[in-house]
Amino acid sequence: MKKLLLASIITFASLNVIAASEEMTVHPLDIDKDGLISIDEAKVDSTLSALFADLDVNQDGFLSHLELEVKNEDETN
């Protein structure tokens, strides 16, 4: 159920990102500046590393800006 909720949030958030015209900023952990956080890049942050599998909703081995955004929204609620 949690993954379905996260997937729904990411889908709706992606529509916002597509509609937005401002450029996304690069996350500080994104060493190679490809717009994604790999598991190796996430290892720098022990909390993010521990949550990586749960946050990687599409299970592609990377955290996108949207997947990280969901993490930040969960922390504020």
N, CA and C of each residue as an Amber inpcrd file, in Angstrom:
protein
   231
   0.8200000  -1.1870000   0.0000000   0.0000000   0.0000000   0.0000000
   0.8690000   1.2580000   0.0000000   1.9550000   1.2270000   0.7990000
   2.8480000   2.3850000   0.8780000   3.4800000   2.6740000  -0.4850000
   3.8820000   1.6060000  -1.1910000   4.5050000   1.7920000  -2.5050000
   3.5060000   2.3490000  -3.5050000   2.2420000   1.9180000  -3.4060000
   1.2070000   2.4460000  -4.2950000   0.9890000   3.9290000  -4.0310000
   0.9650000   4.3010000  -2.7620000   0.8100000   5.7100000  -2.4020000
   1.9910000   6.5270000  -2.9180000   3.1970000   6.0220000  -2.7190000
   4.3820000   6.7280000  -3.2050000   4.3800000   6.8540000  -4.7170000
   3.9770000   5.7920000  -5.3950000   3.9250000   5.8330000  -6.8530000
   2.9060000   6.8660000  -7.3270000   1.7770000   6.9490000  -6.6420000
   0.7570000   7.9410000  -6.9990000   1.2760000   9.3540000  -6.7870000
   1.9260000   9.5620000  -5.6720000   2.4800000  10.8920000  -5.3720000
   3.5150000  11.2700000  -6.4230000   4.3620000  10.3320000  -6.7730000
   5.4010000  10.6070000  -7.7690000   4.7750000  10.9210000  -9.1230000
   3.7200000  10.1950000  -9.4760000   3.0540000  10.4610000 -10.7500000
   2.5010000  11.8780000 -10.7880000   1.8050000  12.2660000  -9.7330000
   1.2440000  13.6170000  -9.6970000   2.3390000  14.6730000  -9.6170000
   3.3920000  14.3780000  -8.8720000   4.4990000  15.3310000  -8.7750000
   5.2000000  15.4800000 -10.1140000   5.2890000  14.3930000 -10.8730000
   5.9580000  14.4780000 -12.1680000   5.1980000  15.3900000 -13.1170000
   3.8810000  15.4040000 -13.0200000   3.0990000  16.3210000 -13.8380000
   3.4240000  17.7650000 -13.4930000   3.6540000  18.0340000 -12.2130000
   4.0610000  19.3750000 -11.7820000   5.4200000  19.7440000 -12.3450000
   6.3420000  18.8000000 -12.3180000   7.6920000  19.0650000 -12.8020000
   7.6750000  19.3220000 -14.3050000   6.9040000  18.5360000 -15.0300000
   6.8110000  18.7310000 -16.4700000   6.2220000  20.0970000 -16.7850000
   5.2330000  20.5180000 -16.0050000   4.5750000  21.8000000 -16.2440000
   5.4310000  22.9800000 -15.7930000   6.3150000  22.7510000 -14.8450000
   7.1500000  23.8440000 -14.3220000   8.2410000  24.1900000 -15.3200000
   8.5410000  25.4720000 -15.4090000   9.5550000  25.8830000 -16.3820000
  10.9160000  26.1480000 -15.7450000  10.9740000  26.1460000 -14.4210000
  12.2550000  26.4290000 -13.7880000  13.1510000  25.1910000 -13.8030000
  14.4490000  25.4300000 -13.8660000  15.4320000  24.3470000 -13.9200000
  15.5840000  23.7280000 -12.5390000  15.6590000  22.3860000 -12.4870000
  15.8410000  21.6960000 -11.2120000  17.2940000  21.8360000 -10.7640000
  17.4830000  21.9700000  -9.4720000  18.8300000  22.0590000  -8.9370000
  19.4040000  20.6570000  -8.7480000  20.6990000  20.5590000  -8.7700000
  21.3870000  19.2850000  -8.6000000  21.5270000  19.0070000  -7.1150000
  21.1940000  17.7900000  -6.7150000  21.3080000  17.3850000  -5.3120000
  22.7870000  17.2950000  -4.9350000  23.1470000  17.7030000  -3.7250000
  24.5630000  17.6720000  -3.3110000  25.2000000  16.2700000  -3.3680000
  24.4180000  15.2170000  -3.2210000  24.9740000  13.8640000  -3.2810000
  25.1430000  13.3550000  -4.7080000  24.6120000  14.0680000  -5.6780000
  24.6920000  13.6690000  -7.0830000  26.0770000  14.0360000  -7.6380000
  27.0480000  13.2070000  -7.3280000  28.4460000  13.4740000  -7.6700000
  28.6500000  13.6100000  -9.1740000  28.0370000  12.7350000  -9.9620000
  28.2470000  12.7780000 -11.4120000  27.2740000  13.7200000 -12.1380000
  26.4430000  14.4090000 -11.3750000  25.5240000  15.4410000 -11.9180000
  24.6170000  14.9110000 -13.0330000  24.1640000  13.6480000 -12.8970000
  23.2660000  13.0870000 -13.9000000  21.7910000  13.2280000 -13.5230000
  21.5340000  13.8740000 -12.3890000  20.1570000  14.0790000 -11.9430000
  19.6070000  12.9200000 -11.1390000  20.4430000  11.9070000 -10.8770000
  20.0170000  10.7300000 -10.1330000  21.0220000  10.4230000  -9.0290000
  20.5270000   9.8610000  -7.9330000  21.4010000   9.4290000  -6.8410000
  21.5030000   7.9130000  -6.9170000  22.7080000   7.4220000  -7.1600000
  22.9330000   5.9690000  -7.2010000  23.1090000   5.4610000  -5.7740000
  23.0730000   4.1510000  -5.6050000  23.2810000   3.5590000  -4.2810000
  24.6680000   3.9250000  -3.7580000  25.6640000   3.9850000  -4.6410000
  27.0130000   4.3600000  -4.2150000  27.0570000   5.8080000  -3.7320000
  26.3620000   6.6950000  -4.4380000  26.3150000   8.0970000  -4.0190000
  25.5360000   8.2360000  -2.7070000  24.5060000   7.4170000  -2.5110000
  23.6750000   7.4840000  -1.3060000  24.4080000   6.9880000  -0.0650000
  25.4500000   6.1860000  -0.2510000  26.1740000   5.6290000   0.8970000
  26.8120000   6.7060000   1.7700000  26.9890000   7.9050000   1.2330000
  27.5600000   9.0150000   2.0080000  26.6270000   9.4070000   3.1560000
  25.3300000   9.2310000   2.9550000  24.3120000   9.5740000   3.9540000
  23.7180000   8.2700000   4.4930000  24.0200000   7.9390000   5.7490000
  23.5940000   6.6530000   6.3020000  22.0750000   6.4980000   6.3380000
  21.3460000   7.5820000   6.5920000  19.8850000   7.5090000   6.6110000
  19.3400000   7.2330000   5.2170000  19.8290000   7.9770000   4.2390000
  19.3800000   7.7850000   2.8660000  19.7450000   6.3900000   2.3750000
  20.9140000   5.9410000   2.7090000  21.3590000   4.6080000   2.3120000
  20.4440000   3.5330000   2.8930000  20.0340000   3.6990000   4.1510000
  19.1580000   2.7250000   4.8030000  17.7570000   2.7110000   4.1830000
  17.2990000   3.8610000   3.6830000  15.9560000   3.9730000   3.1070000
  15.9400000   3.8080000   1.5950000  17.0970000   3.6260000   0.9880000
  17.2200000   3.6360000  -0.4680000  16.2110000   2.7130000  -1.1550000
  16.1300000   1.4630000  -0.7260000  15.2550000   0.4900000  -1.3840000
  13.7850000   0.9040000  -1.3000000  13.3820000   1.4670000  -0.1660000
  11.9950000   1.9220000  -0.0190000  11.7010000   3.1430000  -0.8740000
  12.6730000   4.0270000  -1.0100000  12.4770000   5.2440000  -1.7850000
  12.5560000   5.0060000  -3.2870000  13.2690000   3.9910000  -3.6960000
  13.4340000   3.6880000  -5.1180000  12.1760000   2.9880000  -5.6360000
  11.1250000   3.7720000  -5.8040000   9.8040000   3.2500000  -6.1320000
   9.8100000   2.4430000  -7.4280000  10.4850000   2.9360000  -8.4510000
  10.5000000   2.2180000  -9.7290000  11.6000000   1.1510000  -9.7840000
  12.3400000   0.9980000  -8.7090000  13.3740000  -0.0280000  -8.5470000
  14.3580000  -0.0760000  -9.7070000  14.8260000   1.1290000 -10.1100000
  15.8150000   1.1990000 -11.1850000  17.2360000   1.3270000 -10.6570000
  17.3960000   1.3350000  -9.3360000  18.7280000   1.4400000  -8.7480000
  19.2060000   2.8670000  -8.5690000  18.3110000   3.8240000  -8.8250000
  18.6390000   5.2430000  -8.6770000  17.4760000   5.9620000  -8.0150000
  17.7880000   7.0340000  -7.3110000  16.7510000   7.9030000  -6.7510000
  16.6750000   9.1530000  -7.6020000  15.5090000   9.4100000  -8.1190000
  15.2940000  10.6050000  -8.9280000  14.9320000  11.7780000  -8.0170000
  14.8930000  12.9370000  -8.6090000  14.4820000  14.1380000  -7.8790000
  13.1000000  13.9250000  -7.2600000  12.2070000  13.3070000  -8.0010000
  10.8510000  13.0820000  -7.5070000  10.8220000  12.1040000  -6.3440000
  11.6100000  11.0540000  -6.4150000  11.6530000  10.0880000  -5.3170000
  12.2220000  10.7370000  -4.0630000  13.1880000  11.6070000  -4.2020000
  13.7380000  12.3290000  -3.0490000  12.7460000  13.3550000  -2.5250000
  11.9730000  13.9410000  -3.4230000  10.9610000  14.9140000  -3.0180000
   9.9130000  14.2640000  -2.1250000   9.5270000  13.0440000  -2.4440000
   8.5720000  12.3050000  -1.6220000   9.1480000  12.0740000  -0.2340000
  10.4420000  11.7640000  -0.1520000  11.1010000  11.5670000   1.1450000
  11.0300000  12.8500000   1.9560000  11.3110000  13.9880000   1.3300000
  11.2720000  15.2630000   2.0340000   9.8680000  15.6170000   2.4780000
   8.8530000  15.3050000   1.6720000   7.4730000  15.5790000   2.0470000
   7.0630000  14.7060000   3.2200000   7.5100000  13.4470000   3.2440000
   7.1990000  12.5530000   4.3650000   7.8160000  13.0580000   5.6560000
   9.0130000  13.6420000   5.5810000   9.6880000  14.1370000   6.7790000
   8.9750000  15.3360000   7.3810000   8.3320000  16.1520000   6.5470000
   7.6600000  17.3450000   7.0560000   6.2730000  17.0600000   7.5820000
   5.7310000  15.8710000   7.2930000   4.3750000  15.5300000   7.7760000
   4.4190000  14.7170000   9.0410000
